[in-house]
Amino acid sequence: DLSICTFVLEQSLSVRALQEMLANTVEKSEGKFMMKTAQGGGHRTLLYGHAILLRHSYSGM
C-alpha cells in the first residue's frame, strides 16, 4: 500500500540557519548570552546544504 509510504515536507532550512537557530535556543534556555565574533574566539563552521523536516502523512509523525 503506497499511501502508507508518503511524507510531507514540513520545513526546509539551510544547515547554517538550523545551526544558528539551535544555538540561540540552547543559549536562551540556559540563560546565557554569548557574543560570537570572528576575532573574539567564537567558533563558526560553514556547512553547505539543507536540513528538512518530514512528516509521515499516514501517522502524522
C-alpha positions, 0 to 999 in steps of 0.5 A: 500500500503506497499511501502508507509510504508518503511524507510531507515536507514540513520545513526546509532550512539551510544547515547554517540557519538550523545551526544558528537557530539551535544555538540561540535556543540552547543559549536562551534556555540556559540563560546565557548570552554569548557574543560570537565574533570572528576575532573574539574566539567564537567558533563558526563552521560553514556547512553547505546544504539543507536540513528538512523536516518530514512528516509521515502523512499516514501517522502524522509523525 
